[in-house]
Amino acid sequence: QVQLVESGGGLVQAGGSLRLSCAAAGGNYAMGWFRQAPGKEREFVAAISWSGYRRSYADSVKGRFTISRDNAKNTVDLQMNTLKPEETAVYYCAAGSRPVADKDEYDYWGQGTQVTVSS
């Protein structure tokens, strides 16, 4: 069993930055970040392998978001720069066996943290 707790969400102006963190207790997993806006499907944002060597990003966030992990601290972070109003959503971290974009590949999910980007 893996417990995931996200933190770091909040309100930021367009063009600003936020850093999300996910505390993961239990197991050695690949980790992903997803987001879900009201009335929309949950979508992939970024993922990282257990070793940290493999990372993948949604095209919409490449060059602006960076995923990283510290296995000694059991944390996975998502640095988000140049945020856009359309990126307002609840952001979730997830644990699975592979760092992929398919949300069905992830076995464990956190409760989410709200990110609101004002225009």
KAPE-V284713 format. One record per helix or strand of 3 or more residues. SS is the DSSP state (A for helix, B for strand). FROM is the first residue (numbers start at 1). LEN is the number of residues. If there is no record, write none. Layout:
ss = (SS & SS)
from = (FROM & FROM)
len = (LEN & LEN)
//
This chain:
ss = (B & B & B & B & B & B & B & B & A & B & A & B & B)
from = (3 & 10 & 18 & 30 & 43 & 55 & 65 & 75 & 85 & 89 & 103 & 106 & 113)
len = (5 & 4 & 8 & 7 & 6 & 3 & 6 & 6 & 3 & 8 & 3 & 4 & 6)
//
